């Protein structure tokens, strides 16, 4: 007889929702969270696409601690001396279930944990799970500090830097080419200042990604997300490539803040937190087995994250995976079989959902980015040169556009340009 | 690295964070006399700038401001990082915003 039906390691998006689903179904659930409160160890860029949360909590808009509804999608190509931005907004971004919000994990994870607790889940905070308890190949519980606790199913939702997935399912530490590091600062500014500077209505804001000079031409990019009364600003860079850069990531962040395109946005703002987090970006090919005997992996511990340069997603995958993990665990408990085969419904549910379909779809994209460094160097410079040709007026007689633009294109090479576009399309 | 201009003092930013530092036990340990090329990787990738090389080329590492992201474990887990664990109960970084 186990101490609990289910033990969940980690109370982030996946863990809290898995706990909620199990508790709702009347199962005994223990959540062990190493932070002193949910969210204490967690960080996001970040923006949450709401469709998955809406499935679990249809009325989340009235309750969840959301920051700003994202009504502006901005993408910039940046060189040290220029910045080219696309700003997109549309009414379709305002439809519930296909909209997105900026969030901060301190408040979001606290709300999710409250939901799980209210549904009946037990919580232990402030204790890291150091080891799993195993019976042969089967995971039967956890060790936390002096204590050992057993459960019929253990759900690992302990994040991108899980130290338990190797023991659980034999997952080897991921390579530096499949992982990125993110650094972020939260910079406080009055709500009205944020709205004025981003041309946003009250309660609305922007998600803004930068390619090029933010990472000094290295694989990755910069980001800005507007919160209610702060801006989340940071850099994400692929670890293996960053390891050979001339500039450390924290200096990249400082230089990005001083770039003429960004400095006015955060002028007068006060940095209140400096955070770091890893981002899995290898897609389906880098994922561990999602179940083992007595164990399920969900969220970033299973590398459920996608970084496409113009879009970074992880939390909606984690929420959907947490929901399916909880529901599949309930079914397996009811059937009295929590072996890998008994928990197979979880894998099937994910295969049928957007989660594994997306991770499969985008699995070639990180390799495309790494092997196409022109995205981070030549193309931002090309755009600068072309835009200078288009917009700068100095009294020199104007040449036909075709003639004045061709040298810029030739700098890159038409063949290279076509090849990169083709490769990029194929990887998406 | 010596030709790279570091203008930022990350320690000042870390001072804004909330930490409970475990003075008793280091949760990350390096091998003795770590290989310089590997150490320089960590200088570049650690978002908390905990891996430092001074003007004389002397290396130093302090786990106290660790953000627990695990990037050093991924970058150098099979070279110069000897031990990587999470800080003990209730210890380490405590994000208020996240």
Interface residues (C-beta under 8 A of the other chain):
Chain A: X34 X35 X36 X39 X40 X41 X42 X43 X44 X104 X105 X106 X109 X126 X127 X128 X130 X145 X160 X161 X163 X173 X174 X175 X176 X179 X181 X182 X183 X185 X186 X230 X237 X239 X240 X242 X243 X244 X245 X246 X247 X248 X249 X250 X251 X253 X254 X271 X272 X273 X274 X275 X276 X277 X278
Chain B: X4 X5 X6 X7 X8 X10 X13 X14 X16 X17 X41 X43 X44 X45 X46 X47 X48 X49 X67 X68 X69 X70 X71 X73 X74 X75 X77 X78 X84 X85 X86 X87 X88 X89 X90 X92 X93 X94 X95 X96 X97 X98
